Amino acid sequence: MTTIVLKNRDWHKIKRRVIDEHGAGIFLISWRLKRELGFTVRNHIYYDELNGRISDTRLDFDDPSYATFFQIKYL
């Protein structure tokens, strides 16, 4: 499994592009997002001693080729 970690503000920009290209319905059902783009979205929260609570978005890809395609297209 390949995971891409994004800051929330970066994810919101990418999410807007995905919605423009595929329609808002792609985010309504997780298996549709996985079927069409090859990943699932996970909101991750962890605690850092210096900064406190930190939140980011993680995209989990089962196939590394989908992760490479995503990086080329959106990052």
C-alpha positions as CSV (number, residue, x, y, z in Angstrom):
1,M,0.0,0.0,0.0
2,T,1.2,3.5,-0.9
3,T,0.2,6.5,1.2
4,I,0.4,10.1,0.2
5,V,0.3,12.6,3.0
6,L,-1.1,16.1,2.2
7,K,-1.7,19.2,4.3
8,N,-5.4,19.9,4.6
9,R,-5.2,23.1,2.5
10,D,-3.4,21.3,-0.3
11,W,-6.0,18.5,-0.2
12,H,-8.8,21.0,-0.5
13,K,-7.3,22.4,-3.7
14,I,-6.8,19.0,-5.2
15,K,-10.3,17.9,-4.1
16,R,-11.8,20.9,-6.0
17,R,-9.9,19.9,-9.2
18,V,-11.2,16.3,-8.8
19,I,-14.7,17.5,-8.4
20,D,-14.4,19.7,-11.5
21,E,-13.2,16.7,-13.5
22,H,-15.3,13.9,-12.1
23,G,-18.3,15.5,-10.4
24,A,-19.2,15.9,-6.8
25,G,-20.7,12.4,-6.6
26,I,-17.3,10.8,-6.7
27,F,-16.7,11.6,-3.0
28,L,-20.2,10.4,-1.8
29,I,-19.3,6.7,-1.9
30,S,-15.7,5.6,-1.0
31,W,-15.7,2.6,-3.3
32,R,-16.5,4.9,-6.3
33,L,-13.5,7.0,-5.6
34,K,-11.4,3.9,-5.2
35,R,-12.7,2.4,-8.4
36,E,-12.2,5.5,-10.6
37,L,-9.1,7.1,-9.1
38,G,-7.6,4.2,-7.1
39,F,-7.4,5.7,-3.6
40,T,-9.4,6.2,-0.4
41,V,-9.2,9.3,1.7
42,R,-8.3,9.2,5.4
43,N,-8.3,12.2,7.8
44,H,-5.5,11.7,10.2
45,I,-5.0,13.5,13.5
46,Y,-2.0,13.1,15.7
47,Y,-0.4,14.9,18.7
48,D,3.0,16.6,18.5
49,E,4.8,17.7,21.7
50,L,5.8,21.0,20.2
51,N,2.8,21.9,18.1
52,G,-0.1,20.1,19.8
53,R,-2.9,18.5,17.7
54,I,-2.0,18.2,14.0
55,S,-4.4,17.2,11.3
56,D,-3.6,16.1,7.8
57,T,-5.2,14.1,4.9
58,R,-3.8,10.8,3.8
59,L,-4.6,9.1,0.5
60,D,-4.2,5.3,0.5
61,F,-3.4,3.6,-2.8
62,D,-3.5,-0.2,-3.2
63,D,-1.6,0.0,-6.5
64,P,1.6,2.1,-6.7
65,S,0.9,2.9,-10.4
66,Y,-2.3,4.8,-9.3
67,A,-0.2,6.7,-6.8
68,T,2.4,7.7,-9.5
69,F,-0.4,8.8,-11.8
70,F,-2.0,10.9,-9.1
71,Q,1.4,12.6,-8.3
72,I,2.0,13.4,-11.9
73,K,-1.5,14.8,-12.5
74,Y,-2.3,16.6,-9.3
75,L,1.0,17.4,-7.4
